[in-house]
Amino acid sequence: MSIRPALESDTQSLCSLDEIAAQSPERREFIRHSIADGTCHVAVIDQDAVGYGVLSYSFYHNGCIDMLYVVGDHRRRGAGSALLEQLERLCKTPKLFTSTNLSNLPMQALLCRRGYLLSGVIHNLDENDPEIVYFKRLRKRGAA
């Protein structure tokens, strides 16, 4: 598996593998915009995209993983962890945030394994499914 910056030519494959993008024009536009901005990275196995992650600095000027998505049959096989590792390496701030729904127990377990700590809860984004915010302090550049 490799992780690389997403290319414009990845747009259709990422939109196709993301179940929500299949139904949501907003999600497809988010993917297009993230690729164009250079904030999207893709996990590739045998030249096929199996997931993607988006790193921005939109959360109070801290690093924020706005999206981490892995196609169903590749979940729990290392793609999510590899994407997180790469986004952590690329993050330019010492603080990195992300979030997931309370119902997304596999993502919560992945974040816990990677050393993320619970930072807060946001209610009323998704009906009856609070958003759980996580935080990870990254090493400063040049630190051992």
N, C-alpha and C positions, 0 to 999 in steps of 0.2 A: 504494500500500500504506500502511496505517496500523497503528500499534501502540497498543493501548489496554488498560486493565485488563480482565481477564476478568470477565464477569457470570455470575450463576447460570444464566441462560438459555443460556450457552455450554457448559455441562457436557456435554450430549449430543453436540454437534458435535465437541468436543475429544476425547471418549471414542471417537467414531466414526472420526475421522481418524488417531488414534494406533493403529498396528498392534498394539502390545503391549497396550494397554488392551482391545482386542477380545478378548484371551485371558486377561487378568489382572484379577481383582477388586481386587487390591491397587493396581494402577496406576489403575484407575477411582476408587478411594477417594482416592488421592494427588491426582488431578486435582480431585475434589470438595473435598477439604480445602484445597488450594492456592487455589482460587477463593474459598471461604468466608473464608480468612485474608487475602485481598487480596494474595497474593504471586504470583499468576499473571497474565501478560500475554499477549495474543493478537495475532497478525499477521492482518490482514484485507485481502482483495482483493475488490473488488466485493461487499462485505457477506458474504463467505464466509471463515470461519476457515481459514487455511492452515498455521498453526503456533502454538506457544505456548512460553513460557519462564517459569521459576519462580525467583524471587530470594528467598533466605532469609538468615538470619544464624546458621545452625546450625553452621557450621564454625569452631569456636573463636572465636565472636562476630565473625567477619569475614563480609563479603558472600560468598555462595556461590550460583552458578547451579546449582540442583539438577536442572534439566531444561531442555533446549532440544530441541524437536521440530518438524520441518517435514515436512508430508506429501510423499510421494515425488515427485509431478510438479511440485512447487514448489521442490525442492532445487536449490541452485546457481543461484538466480535472485534472491538478495538478501534473502529473508525471514529467514534465520538471522542474517545480518549486521545487519539492521535490529533484530531482537529483541535481539541482544547489545548493540548501541549503546544501545538504550533502557534495558536493565537496568544497563548501566554508568552511564548518566546518573542513574538512580534510586538506585544503591548509596550507602549512607550511611557506608561505611567506606572508608579509603584502600586497602585490599587487597580484591581480588575473586578468588575461586577458582572453578574448575569442573573437571569431569573427563569423560573419554570412554574407551571401550574402545580398546585397542591396535589392534584390527581396524578401527576407524572412521576410516580415513584422510581422508575428506572433512571430518569435524569437526576433526581435527587441523590440516588445512590452513587451515580457516576461523579457528581460534583463532590460528594463526601469523600470518595476514594481519591480524588485529585486534590484534596485539601481545602476546598471551599467551605466557608462558614456561613451559617444563617445570619442574615443582616436585617431582614424585615419582611413584612407582609403587606401586600397591596390588595385591598378588596375592591370589588365592583368593576374590574376589567372584563373578566369572563363571568357570566352568571353562575353563581354557586360554586366557583372554582378559583379561590384566591391565588394570586401570584406570589410566589415565595422568592425573595431576593437573596442572592448569595454574593459573597465577597471573598477575594483571595489577595493577600499581600504578596507581591512579587519581589524578588531580589532586585535591588538597584543595579543598574549597569555597572559592571566591573567588580561587583561584590563576589566574594568567594562562597 
